[in-house]
Amino acid sequence: MQPNSLEDSFSAVALAHADTAQPQATFGALDKAVAATIGHRLFTILVHHRAERESERVYTNMREAYPVGGRKPITDSPWMQQVMQRGLPYIGRNADDLRDVFYDHELIVSLGCRSVLNIPLRWRGETLGTLNMLHKENWYGTRHIELARLFAQLAVPAVMAPGTKESMA
C-alpha cells in the first residue's frame, strides 16, 4: 500500500510491525511512508555497533550504490559527535555540506542527492543508529525534523528485536 496521507503513512508502518518478515517489513514501510510525507531519493537505515566502532547499513532503497551490510567507521568527527553521541539531527543543505561531512560525497552527488537529513534512532539515552534521507539541494529544513523523528522512533522496535543486530552482523 502506498500511503497517501500522514495518517495512512503511520498506519502502514504500525501494521508492518505485525508482519513476521522483520525487520525488512518495517524498514520497507518506513521507506514508503517517508517518501510520501517528507520525500527522499536515497533512504537508508544504519545500526550503530558500539563495540566495533562501526555503523552498518541494514536497509537501503538503492542496493547497487549502497548495499545492505555496508559498514562505516565511527570516528570522532563533528557529525559523529552531534548525531551518534549527542543524538541530535543533522541537516546538510547542499553539496558543500555533504563534502564537509561524508567521505562518499561524490557518490551521493552522482545519485542526484545534494541534501541530507540524518535522524538518530534513540532508546534509553543511547543512539542505536540513524534514519538517513537524501534528496535534491535544499530539500530538507528544520520543519522536517519532528516528523522524521517520529518515523525514526518507529524503526526502533525493528532495530532492537531479538536477533536483529546479530543477524545483520
OpenMM code with the backbone's topology and positions (N, CA, C; nanometers):
from openmm import Vec3, app, unit

residues = "MET GLN PRO ASN SER LEU GLU ASP SER PHE SER ALA VAL ALA LEU ALA HIS ALA ASP THR ALA GLN PRO GLN ALA THR PHE GLY ALA LEU ASP LYS ALA VAL ALA ALA THR ILE GLY HIS ARG LEU PHE THR ILE LEU VAL HIS HIS ARG ALA GLU ARG GLU SER GLU ARG VAL TYR THR ASN MET ARG GLU ALA TYR PRO VAL GLY GLY ARG LYS PRO ILE THR ASP SER PRO TRP MET GLN GLN VAL MET GLN ARG GLY LEU PRO TYR ILE GLY ARG ASN ALA ASP ASP LEU ARG ASP VAL PHE TYR ASP HIS GLU LEU ILE VAL SER LEU GLY CYS ARG SER VAL LEU ASN ILE PRO LEU ARG TRP ARG GLY GLU THR LEU GLY THR LEU ASN MET LEU HIS LYS GLU ASN TRP TYR GLY THR ARG HIS ILE GLU LEU ALA ARG LEU PHE ALA GLN LEU ALA VAL PRO ALA VAL MET ALA PRO GLY THR LYS GLU SER MET ALA".split()
positions = [
    Vec3(0.0845, -0.1186, 0.0000),
    Vec3(0.0000, 0.0000, 0.0000),
    Vec3(0.0880, 0.1236, 0.0000),
    Vec3(0.0647, 0.2139, -0.0930),
    Vec3(0.1360, 0.3415, -0.0971),
    Vec3(0.0557, 0.4415, -0.0155),
    Vec3(0.1124, 0.4886, 0.0967),
    Vec3(0.0367, 0.5832, 0.1794),
    Vec3(0.0116, 0.7134, 0.1059),
    Vec3(-0.1060, 0.7734, 0.1299),
    Vec3(-0.1374, 0.8995, 0.0633),
    Vec3(-0.1690, 1.0105, 0.1616),
    Vec3(-0.1541, 0.9846, 0.2892),
    Vec3(-0.1709, 1.0892, 0.3896),
    Vec3(-0.0806, 1.0562, 0.5069),
    Vec3(-0.0643, 1.1520, 0.5938),
    Vec3(0.0182, 1.1294, 0.7124),
    Vec3(-0.0391, 1.0159, 0.7968),
    Vec3(-0.1696, 1.0175, 0.8145),
    Vec3(-0.2344, 0.9113, 0.8921),
    Vec3(-0.2129, 0.7746, 0.8262),
    Vec3(-0.2289, 0.7665, 0.6947),
    Vec3(-0.2055, 0.6402, 0.6231),
    Vec3(-0.0609, 0.5944, 0.6385),
    Vec3(0.0314, 0.6895, 0.6370),
    Vec3(0.1734, 0.6567, 0.6496),
    Vec3(0.2037, 0.5942, 0.7841),
    Vec3(0.1554, 0.6556, 0.8913),
    Vec3(0.1782, 0.5993, 1.0243),
    Vec3(0.1082, 0.4651, 1.0401),
    Vec3(-0.0110, 0.4537, 0.9866),
    Vec3(-0.0858, 0.3289, 0.9951),
    Vec3(-0.0124, 0.2164, 0.9220),
    Vec3(0.0428, 0.2452, 0.8057),
    Vec3(0.1150, 0.1430, 0.7280),
    Vec3(0.2373, 0.0927, 0.8044),
    Vec3(0.3086, 0.1827, 0.8708),
    Vec3(0.4257, 0.1404, 0.9484),
    Vec3(0.3814, 0.0592, 1.0695),
    Vec3(0.2765, 0.1037, 1.1373),
    Vec3(0.2264, 0.0293, 1.2533),
    Vec3(0.1810, -0.1107, 1.2130),
    Vec3(0.1139, -0.1226, 1.1011),
    Vec3(0.0713, -0.2545, 1.0526),
    Vec3(0.1917, -0.3408, 1.0156),
    Vec3(0.2953, -0.2794, 0.9629),
    Vec3(0.4155, -0.3546, 0.9255),
    Vec3(0.4832, -0.4153, 1.0473),
    Vec3(0.4677, -0.3536, 1.1636),
    Vec3(0.5255, -0.4087, 1.2866),
    Vec3(0.4734, -0.5496, 1.3159),
    Vec3(0.3519, -0.5794, 1.2728),
    Vec3(0.2921, -0.7108, 1.2979),
    Vec3(0.3390, -0.8170, 1.1985),
    Vec3(0.4012, -0.7756, 1.0906),
    Vec3(0.4476, -0.8697, 0.9877),
    Vec3(0.5594, -0.9565, 1.0444),
    Vec3(0.5624, -1.0819, 1.0063),
    Vec3(0.6676, -1.1724, 1.0555),
    Vec3(0.8001, -1.1529, 0.9834),
    Vec3(0.8004, -1.0855, 0.8715),
    Vec3(0.9237, -1.0657, 0.7937),
    Vec3(1.0004, -0.9436, 0.8452),
    Vec3(1.0412, -0.9514, 0.9704),
    Vec3(1.1134, -0.8401, 1.0325),
    Vec3(1.2637, -0.8610, 1.0190),
    Vec3(1.3374, -0.7535, 1.0115),
    Vec3(1.2972, -0.6129, 1.0236),
    Vec3(1.2590, -0.5498, 0.8899),
    Vec3(1.2740, -0.6263, 0.7801),
    Vec3(1.2549, -0.5671, 0.6479),
    Vec3(1.1142, -0.5139, 0.6239),
    Vec3(1.0124, -0.5775, 0.6806),
    Vec3(0.8755, -0.5273, 0.6615),
    Vec3(0.8611, -0.3861, 0.7181),
    Vec3(0.9143, -0.3658, 0.8373),
    Vec3(0.9073, -0.2328, 0.8987),
    Vec3(0.9920, -0.1332, 0.8216),
    Vec3(1.1135, -0.1725, 0.7845),
    Vec3(1.2013, -0.0808, 0.7119),
    Vec3(1.1413, -0.0415, 0.5768),
    Vec3(1.0826, -0.1374, 0.5056),
    Vec3(1.0196, -0.1070, 0.3772),
    Vec3(0.9008, -0.0135, 0.3925),
    Vec3(0.8210, -0.0353, 0.4974),
    Vec3(0.7065, 0.0530, 0.5226),
    Vec3(0.7532, 0.1939, 0.5574),
    Vec3(0.8615, 0.2025, 0.6341),
    Vec3(0.9182, 0.3344, 0.6658),
    Vec3(0.9658, 0.4050, 0.5397),
    Vec3(1.0317, 0.3328, 0.4523),
    Vec3(1.0790, 0.3895, 0.3255),
    Vec3(0.9626, 0.4534, 0.2497),
    Vec3(0.8552, 0.3785, 0.2327),
    Vec3(0.7381, 0.4292, 0.1590),
    Vec3(0.6741, 0.5477, 0.2315),
    Vec3(0.6622, 0.5383, 0.3630),
    Vec3(0.5971, 0.6447, 0.4398),
    Vec3(0.6785, 0.7740, 0.4363),
    Vec3(0.8104, 0.7615, 0.4517),
    Vec3(0.8961, 0.8803, 0.4477),
    Vec3(0.8946, 0.9417, 0.3080),
    Vec3(0.8976, 0.8577, 0.2045),
    Vec3(0.8918, 0.9089, 0.0666),
    Vec3(0.7634, 0.9890, 0.0443),
    Vec3(0.6522, 0.9385, 0.0971),
    Vec3(0.5221, 1.0027, 0.0747),
    Vec3(0.5029, 1.1302, 0.1558),
    Vec3(0.5693, 1.1415, 0.2699),
    Vec3(0.5412, 1.2552, 0.3590),
    Vec3(0.6528, 1.3591, 0.3653),
    Vec3(0.7770, 1.3136, 0.3628),
    Vec3(0.8916, 1.4047, 0.3720),
    Vec3(0.9625, 1.4136, 0.2378),
    Vec3(0.9799, 1.2999, 0.1744),
    Vec3(1.0464, 1.2918, 0.0456),
    Vec3(1.1913, 1.2482, 0.0582),
    Vec3(1.2366, 1.1701, -0.0401),
    Vec3(1.3761, 1.1299, -0.0480),
    Vec3(1.4040, 1.0690, -0.1842),
    Vec3(1.5303, 1.0710, -0.2213),
    Vec3(1.5790, 0.9934, -0.3355),
    Vec3(1.6507, 0.8691, -0.2847),
    Vec3(1.7374, 0.8903, -0.1860),
    Vec3(1.8095, 0.7814, -0.1218),
    Vec3(1.7620, 0.7727, 0.0226),
    Vec3(1.7322, 0.6512, 0.0666),
    Vec3(1.6852, 0.6282, 0.2026),
    Vec3(1.7607, 0.5092, 0.2588),
    Vec3(1.8271, 0.5293, 0.3726),
    Vec3(1.8992, 0.4203, 0.4365),
    Vec3(1.8723, 0.4215, 0.5867),
    Vec3(1.8941, 0.3053, 0.6470),
    Vec3(1.8901, 0.2928, 0.7919),
    Vec3(2.0217, 0.2285, 0.8332),
    Vec3(2.0911, 0.2933, 0.9259),
    Vec3(2.2173, 0.2414, 0.9790),
    Vec3(2.1989, 0.2028, 1.1246),
    Vec3(2.2627, 0.0931, 1.1629),
    Vec3(2.2636, 0.0479, 1.3017),
    Vec3(2.4046, 0.0672, 1.3556),
    Vec3(2.4117, 0.1217, 1.4746),
    Vec3(2.5390, 0.1517, 1.5404),
    Vec3(2.5883, 0.0287, 1.6171),
    Vec3(2.7097, -0.0156, 1.5863),
    Vec3(2.7750, -0.1235, 1.6606),
    Vec3(2.8824, -0.0589, 1.7471),
    Vec3(2.8453, -0.0269, 1.8684),
    Vec3(2.9329, 0.0493, 1.9578),
    Vec3(3.0660, -0.0210, 1.9814),
    Vec3(3.0639, -0.1493, 2.0136),
    Vec3(3.1881, -0.2216, 2.0465),
    Vec3(3.2848, -0.2255, 1.9286),
    Vec3(3.2309, -0.2377, 1.8076),
    Vec3(3.3157, -0.2429, 1.6879),
    Vec3(3.3492, -0.1048, 1.6333),
    Vec3(3.2867, -0.0008, 1.6895),
    Vec3(3.3025, 0.1368, 1.6419),
    Vec3(3.2705, 0.1471, 1.4931),
    Vec3(3.1558, 0.0886, 1.4557),
    Vec3(3.1093, 0.0913, 1.3177),
    Vec3(2.9583, 0.1110, 1.3137),
    Vec3(2.9124, 0.1646, 1.2010),
    Vec3(2.7701, 0.1675, 1.1697),
    Vec3(2.7491, 0.0788, 1.0484),
    Vec3(2.6413, 0.0008, 1.0523),
    Vec3(2.6116, -0.0933, 0.9444),
    Vec3(2.4800, -0.0575, 0.8779),
    Vec3(2.4792, -0.0588, 0.7451),
    Vec3(2.3586, -0.0311, 0.6680),
    Vec3(2.2703, -0.1554, 0.6713),
    Vec3(2.1514, -0.1413, 0.7302),
    Vec3(2.0588, -0.2536, 0.7400),
    Vec3(1.9411, -0.2396, 0.6443),
    Vec3(1.9271, -0.1214, 0.5826),
    Vec3(1.8226, -0.1009, 0.4827),
    Vec3(1.8685, 0.0074, 0.3860),
    Vec3(1.8326, -0.0104, 0.2607),
    Vec3(1.8604, 0.0896, 0.1580),
    Vec3(1.7584, 0.0752, 0.0455),
    Vec3(1.7242, 0.1845, -0.0174),
    Vec3(1.6387, 0.1776, -0.1352),
    Vec3(1.7225, 0.1792, -0.2638),
    Vec3(1.8547, 0.1892, -0.2521),
    Vec3(1.9457, 0.1848, -0.3677),
    Vec3(2.0539, 0.0811, -0.3390),
    Vec3(2.0178, -0.0457, -0.3572),
    Vec3(2.1077, -0.1562, -0.3202),
    Vec3(2.2365, -0.1612, -0.4019),
    Vec3(2.2324, -0.1169, -0.5249),
    Vec3(2.3565, -0.1222, -0.6049),
    Vec3(2.4589, -0.0215, -0.5545),
    Vec3(2.4163, 0.0999, -0.5306),
    Vec3(2.5080, 0.2049, -0.4851),
    Vec3(2.5428, 0.1896, -0.3375),
    Vec3(2.4434, 0.1507, -0.2576),
    Vec3(2.4600, 0.1394, -0.1125),
    Vec3(2.4018, 0.0066, -0.0645),
    Vec3(2.4783, -0.1020, -0.0772),
    Vec3(2.4248, -0.2335, -0.0410),
    Vec3(2.4046, -0.2515, 0.1095),
    Vec3(2.3059, -0.3340, 0.1427),
    Vec3(2.2838, -0.3732, 0.2814),
    Vec3(2.4092, -0.4451, 0.3293),
    Vec3(2.4461, -0.4183, 0.4530),
    Vec3(2.5647, -0.4804, 0.5110),
    Vec3(2.6879, -0.3927, 0.5048),
    Vec3(2.6835, -0.2866, 0.4240),
    Vec3(2.7973, -0.1954, 0.4174),
    Vec3(2.8210, -0.1312, 0.5534),
    Vec3(2.9474, -0.1149, 0.5880),
    Vec3(2.9825, -0.0578, 0.7187),
    Vec3(3.0653, 0.0680, 0.7023),
    Vec3(3.0481, 0.1572, 0.7997),
    Vec3(3.1247, 0.2815, 0.8053),
    Vec3(3.1876, 0.2914, 0.9439),
    Vec3(3.3105, 0.3394, 0.9512),
    Vec3(3.3730, 0.3526, 1.0836),
    Vec3(3.3101, 0.4661, 1.1644),
    Vec3(3.3033, 0.4458, 1.2943),
    Vec3(3.2619, 0.5519, 1.3862),
    Vec3(3.3885, 0.6301, 1.4201),
    Vec3(3.3864, 0.7576, 1.3900),
    Vec3(3.5028, 0.8432, 1.4145),
    Vec3(3.4681, 0.9457, 1.5222),
    Vec3(3.5559, 1.0371, 1.5439),
    Vec3(3.5306, 1.1459, 1.6383),
    Vec3(3.4981, 1.2762, 1.5662),
    Vec3(3.4484, 1.2663, 1.4437),
    Vec3(3.4161, 1.3851, 1.3644),
    Vec3(3.3027, 1.4637, 1.4298),
    Vec3(3.2900, 1.5916, 1.3954),
    Vec3(3.1793, 1.6712, 1.4490),
    Vec3(3.0416, 1.6102, 1.4186),
    Vec3(3.0250, 1.5514, 1.2979),
    Vec3(2.8975, 1.4873, 1.2631),
    Vec3(2.8702, 1.3718, 1.3588),
    Vec3(2.9695, 1.2865, 1.3814),
    Vec3(2.9525, 1.1718, 1.4713),
    Vec3(2.9209, 1.2176, 1.6134),
    Vec3(2.9887, 1.3225, 1.6582),
    Vec3(2.9623, 1.3737, 1.7930),
    Vec3(2.8187, 1.4256, 1.8043),
    Vec3(2.7741, 1.4986, 1.7021),
    Vec3(2.6394, 1.5555, 1.7044),
    Vec3(2.5329, 1.4469, 1.6961),
    Vec3(2.5438, 1.3600, 1.5963),
    Vec3(2.4367, 1.2647, 1.5674),
    Vec3(2.4464, 1.1397, 1.6544),
    Vec3(2.5620, 1.0771, 1.6563),
    Vec3(2.5748, 0.9489, 1.7248),
    Vec3(2.5937, 0.9639, 1.8762),
    Vec3(2.6704, 1.0638, 1.9192),
    Vec3(2.6957, 1.0779, 2.0625),
    Vec3(2.5885, 1.1596, 2.1336),
    Vec3(2.5553, 1.2772, 2.0785),
    Vec3(2.4566, 1.3631, 2.1448),
    Vec3(2.3132, 1.3342, 2.1008),
    Vec3(2.2966, 1.2567, 1.9935),
    Vec3(2.1628, 1.2198, 1.9487),
    Vec3(2.0840, 1.3327, 1.8873),
    Vec3(2.1534, 1.4250, 1.8197),
    Vec3(2.0877, 1.5393, 1.7558),
    Vec3(2.0823, 1.5208, 1.6051),
    Vec3(1.9740, 1.5647, 1.5407),
    Vec3(1.9635, 1.5539, 1.3949),
    Vec3(2.0691, 1.6381, 1.3245),
    Vec3(2.0947, 1.6018, 1.1991),
    Vec3(2.1850, 1.6798, 1.1145),
    Vec3(2.1142, 1.7079, 0.9830),
    Vec3(2.1226, 1.8326, 0.9382),
    Vec3(2.0723, 1.8725, 0.8075),
    Vec3(2.1890, 1.9267, 0.7270),
    Vec3(2.2108, 1.8673, 0.6109),
    Vec3(2.3053, 1.9203, 0.5131),
    Vec3(2.2236, 1.9701, 0.3955),
    Vec3(2.2399, 2.0950, 0.3605),
    Vec3(2.1506, 2.1557, 0.2616),
    Vec3(2.2022, 2.1532, 0.1175),
    Vec3(2.3336, 2.1308, 0.0997),
    Vec3(2.3878, 2.1359, -0.0368),
    Vec3(2.5113, 2.0456, -0.0479),
    Vec3(2.5665, 2.0392, -0.1695),
    Vec3(2.6809, 1.9512, -0.1955),
    Vec3(2.8019, 1.9885, -0.1100),
    Vec3(2.8207, 2.1173, -0.0812),
    Vec3(2.9321, 2.1583, 0.0060),
    Vec3(2.9166, 2.0989, 0.1456),
    Vec3(2.7939, 2.0993, 0.1976),
    Vec3(2.7688, 2.0396, 0.3293),
    Vec3(2.7999, 1.8903, 0.3269),
    Vec3(2.7602, 1.8232, 0.2195),
    Vec3(2.7880, 1.6795, 0.2069),
    Vec3(2.9382, 1.6535, 0.2020),
    Vec3(3.0093, 1.7361, 0.1275),
    Vec3(3.1546, 1.7209, 0.1144),
    Vec3(3.2243, 1.7368, 0.2495),
    Vec3(3.1725, 1.8255, 0.3312),
    Vec3(3.2320, 1.8504, 0.4627),
    Vec3(3.2116, 1.7346, 0.5600),
    Vec3(3.1100, 1.6509, 0.5354),
    Vec3(3.0705, 1.5504, 0.6341),
    Vec3(3.0930, 1.4062, 0.5887),
    Vec3(3.0713, 1.3759, 0.4616),
    Vec3(3.0700, 1.2379, 0.4153),
    Vec3(3.1855, 1.2079, 0.3196),
    Vec3(3.2617, 1.1050, 0.3506),
    Vec3(3.3743, 1.0666, 0.2641),
    Vec3(3.3258, 1.0231, 0.1262),
    Vec3(3.2029, 0.9734, 0.1153),
    Vec3(3.1477, 0.9242, -0.0114),
    Vec3(3.0585, 1.0288, -0.0795),
    Vec3(3.0886, 1.1555, -0.0561),
    Vec3(3.0053, 1.2643, -0.1094),
    Vec3(2.9957, 1.2619, -0.2613),
    Vec3(3.0997, 1.2180, -0.3305),
    Vec3(3.0942, 1.2151, -0.4772),
    Vec3(2.9894, 1.1154, -0.5260),
    Vec3(2.9820, 0.9985, -0.4633),
    Vec3(2.8800, 0.9004, -0.4984),
    Vec3(2.7415, 0.9547, -0.4667),
    Vec3(2.7268, 1.0167, -0.3532),
    Vec3(2.5976, 1.0742, -0.3140),
    Vec3(2.5498, 1.1751, -0.4184),
    Vec3(2.6375, 1.2663, -0.4575),
    Vec3(2.6020, 1.3691, -0.5561),
    Vec3(2.5717, 1.3056, -0.6923),
    Vec3(2.6461, 1.2007, -0.7284),
    Vec3(2.6230, 1.1343, -0.8573),
    Vec3(2.4838, 1.0708, -0.8641),
    Vec3(2.4229, 1.0443, -0.7502),
    Vec3(2.2884, 0.9872, -0.7443),
    Vec3(2.1793, 1.0946, -0.7439),
    Vec3(2.2198, 1.2206, -0.7613),
    Vec3(2.1245, 1.3306, -0.7636),
    Vec3(2.0871, 1.3814, -0.6261),
    Vec3(2.1664, 1.3466, -0.5274),
    Vec3(2.1391, 1.3873, -0.3898),
    Vec3(2.2356, 1.4978, -0.3491),
    Vec3(2.1803, 1.6083, -0.3022),
    Vec3(2.2633, 1.7212, -0.2606),
    Vec3(2.2205, 1.7777, -0.1258),
    Vec3(2.1272, 1.7082, -0.0617),
    Vec3(2.0899, 1.7470, 0.0752),
    Vec3(2.0635, 1.6197, 0.1541),
    Vec3(2.0739, 1.6319, 0.2864),
    Vec3(2.0590, 1.5151, 0.3725),
    Vec3(1.9907, 1.5540, 0.5028),
    Vec3(1.9146, 1.4608, 0.5543),
    Vec3(1.8585, 1.4710, 0.6882),
    Vec3(1.8901, 1.3398, 0.7581),
    Vec3(1.9714, 1.3465, 0.8632),
    Vec3(2.0067, 1.2301, 0.9445),
    Vec3(1.9358, 1.2440, 1.0786),
    Vec3(1.8581, 1.1422, 1.1146),
    Vec3(1.7838, 1.1431, 1.2400),
    Vec3(1.8301, 1.0240, 1.3240),
    Vec3(1.8787, 1.0497, 1.4438),
    Vec3(1.9212, 0.9391, 1.5299),
    Vec3(1.8036, 0.8521, 1.5744),
    Vec3(1.8275, 0.7228, 1.5833),
    Vec3(1.7334, 0.6281, 1.6424),
    Vec3(1.7722, 0.6186, 1.7898),
    Vec3(1.6864, 0.6657, 1.8787),
    Vec3(1.7232, 0.6776, 2.0201),
    Vec3(1.6392, 0.5859, 2.1081),
    Vec3(1.7056, 0.5273, 2.2079),
    Vec3(1.6374, 0.4479, 2.3078),
    Vec3(1.7156, 0.4550, 2.4375),
    Vec3(1.6498, 0.4952, 2.5447),
    Vec3(1.7083, 0.4997, 2.6780),
    Vec3(1.8409, 0.5750, 2.6818),
    Vec3(1.8433, 0.6895, 2.6140),
    Vec3(1.9612, 0.7757, 2.6174),
    Vec3(2.0731, 0.7347, 2.5239),
    Vec3(2.0530, 0.6304, 2.4444),
    Vec3(2.1560, 0.5846, 2.3514),
    Vec3(2.1107, 0.6011, 2.2072),
    Vec3(2.2064, 0.6251, 2.1205),
    Vec3(2.1789, 0.6265, 1.9777),
    Vec3(2.2043, 0.4869, 1.9243),
    Vec3(2.0991, 0.4245, 1.8710),
    Vec3(2.1084, 0.2890, 1.8173),
    Vec3(2.1499, 0.2878, 1.6714),
    Vec3(2.1292, 0.3995, 1.6031),
    Vec3(2.1584, 0.4100, 1.4608),
    Vec3(2.0999, 0.5384, 1.4060),
    Vec3(2.0807, 0.5409, 1.2749),
    Vec3(2.0264, 0.6611, 1.2113),
    Vec3(1.9314, 0.6264, 1.0981),
    Vec3(1.8333, 0.7134, 1.0800),
    Vec3(1.7455, 0.7139, 0.9643),
    Vec3(1.8015, 0.8230, 0.8750),
    Vec3(1.8307, 0.7906, 0.7477),
    Vec3(1.9017, 0.8831, 0.6594),
    Vec3(1.8223, 0.9070, 0.5317),
    Vec3(1.7889, 1.0322, 0.5075),
    Vec3(1.7152, 1.0720, 0.3892),
    Vec3(1.8016, 1.1675, 0.3081),
    Vec3(1.8113, 1.1437, 0.1788),
    Vec3(1.8893, 1.2323, 0.0913),
    Vec3(1.8033, 1.2697, -0.0284),
    Vec3(1.8172, 1.3938, -0.0723),
    Vec3(1.7324, 1.4448, -0.1815),
    Vec3(1.8073, 1.5558, -0.2546),
    Vec3(1.7330, 1.6254, -0.3419),
    Vec3(1.7934, 1.7346, -0.4172),
    Vec3(1.8320, 1.8489, -0.3235),
    Vec3(1.9089, 1.9416, -0.3752),
    Vec3(1.9611, 2.0537, -0.2961),
    Vec3(1.8494, 2.1297, -0.2253),
    Vec3(1.8775, 2.1659, -0.1001),
    Vec3(1.7876, 2.2469, -0.0173),
    Vec3(1.6506, 2.1832, 0.0071),
    Vec3(1.6410, 2.0522, -0.0039),
    Vec3(1.5126, 1.9850, 0.0176),
    Vec3(1.4733, 1.9869, 0.1656),
    Vec3(1.5695, 1.9582, 0.2528),
    Vec3(1.5389, 1.9413, 0.3952),
    Vec3(1.5613, 2.0696, 0.4743),
    Vec3(1.4758, 2.0899, 0.5714),
    Vec3(1.4879, 2.2027, 0.6621),
    Vec3(1.4426, 2.1613, 0.8009),
    Vec3(1.4493, 2.2535, 0.8933),
    Vec3(1.4126, 2.2218, 1.0318),
    Vec3(1.2667, 2.1786, 1.0428),
    Vec3(1.1833, 2.2195, 0.9492),
    Vec3(1.0419, 2.1804, 0.9529),
    Vec3(1.0228, 2.0297, 0.9394),
    Vec3(1.1224, 1.9583, 0.8872),
    Vec3(1.1121, 1.8131, 0.8685),
    Vec3(1.1547, 1.7321, 0.9915),
    Vec3(1.2226, 1.7943, 1.0848),
    Vec3(1.2856, 1.7192, 1.1939),
    Vec3(1.1851, 1.6438, 1.2799),
    Vec3(1.0805, 1.7091, 1.3253),
    Vec3(0.9879, 1.6428, 1.4179),
    Vec3(0.9163, 1.5253, 1.3539),
    Vec3(0.8723, 1.5401, 1.2309),
    Vec3(0.8067, 1.4294, 1.1614),
    Vec3(0.9067, 1.3153, 1.1382),
    Vec3(1.0258, 1.3488, 1.0960),
    Vec3(1.1284, 1.2462, 1.0740),
    Vec3(1.1638, 1.1753, 1.2045),
    Vec3(1.1644, 1.2483, 1.3136),
    Vec3(1.1919, 1.1874, 1.4448),
    Vec3(1.0861, 1.0824, 1.4802),
    Vec3(0.9613, 1.1103, 1.4486),
    Vec3(0.8546, 1.0125, 1.4739),
    Vec3(0.8776, 0.8850, 1.3920),
    Vec3(0.9119, 0.9019, 1.2652),
    Vec3(0.9404, 0.7845, 1.1823),
    Vec3(1.0623, 0.7088, 1.2341),
    Vec3(1.1642, 0.7819, 1.2775),
    Vec3(1.2841, 0.7157, 1.3303),
    Vec3(1.2484, 0.6300, 1.4510),
    Vec3(1.1637, 0.6818, 1.5379),
    Vec3(1.1271, 0.6036, 1.6557),
    Vec3(1.0465, 0.4798, 1.6187),
    Vec3(0.9737, 0.4851, 1.5076),
    Vec3(0.9011, 0.3669, 1.4616),
    Vec3(0.9957, 0.2593, 1.4074),
    Vec3(1.1200, 0.2962, 1.3794),
    Vec3(1.2201, 0.1976, 1.3364),
    Vec3(1.2813, 0.1246, 1.4553),
    Vec3(1.2735, 0.1828, 1.5734),
    Vec3(1.3421, 0.1273, 1.6909),
    Vec3(1.3018, -0.0170, 1.7211),
    Vec3(1.1730, -0.0537, 1.7214),
    Vec3(1.1411, -0.1941, 1.7521),
    Vec3(1.2066, -0.2929, 1.6549),
    Vec3(1.2117, -0.2580, 1.5288),
    Vec3(1.2724, -0.3473, 1.4301),
    Vec3(1.4238, -0.3581, 1.4509),
    Vec3(1.4853, -0.2476, 1.4901),
    Vec3(1.6297, -0.2480, 1.5162),
    Vec3(1.6613, -0.3251, 1.6436),
    Vec3(1.5739, -0.3156, 1.7434),
    Vec3(1.6002, -0.3767, 1.8738),
    Vec3(1.5479, -0.5193, 1.8870),
    Vec3(1.4724, -0.5677, 1.7905),
    Vec3(1.4147, -0.7016, 1.8016),
    Vec3(1.5234, -0.8054, 1.8258),
    Vec3(1.4964, -0.9033, 1.9115),
    Vec3(1.5970, -1.0064, 1.9392),
    Vec3(1.6481, -1.0689, 1.8097),
    Vec3(1.7800, -1.0734, 1.8000),
    Vec3(1.8431, -1.1333, 1.6833),
    Vec3(1.8625, -1.0403, 1.5650),
    Vec3(1.7993, -0.9226, 1.5667),
    Vec3(1.8094, -0.8335, 1.4512),
    Vec3(1.9529, -0.7872, 1.4291),
    Vec3(2.0137, -0.7269, 1.5294),
    Vec3(2.1506, -0.6782, 1.5116),
    Vec3(2.2474, -0.7939, 1.4865),
    Vec3(2.2260, -0.9054, 1.5569),
    Vec3(2.3154, -1.0186, 1.5396),
    Vec3(2.3029, -1.0784, 1.3998),
    Vec3(2.1787, -1.0833, 1.3466),
    Vec3(2.1594, -1.1430, 1.2154),
    Vec3(2.2095, -1.0536, 1.1033),
    Vec3(2.2342, -0.9260, 1.1350),
    Vec3(2.2831, -0.8334, 1.0347),
    Vec3(2.4338, -0.8158, 1.0442),
    Vec3(2.4966, -0.8790, 1.1400),
    Vec3(2.6417, -0.8630, 1.1587),
    Vec3(2.7190, -0.9416, 1.0559),
] * unit.nanometer
topology = app.Topology()
chain = topology.addChain("A")
for resn in residues:
    res = topology.addResidue(resn, chain)
    for name in ("N", "CA", "C"):
        topology.addAtom(name, app.Element.getBySymbol(name[0]), res)
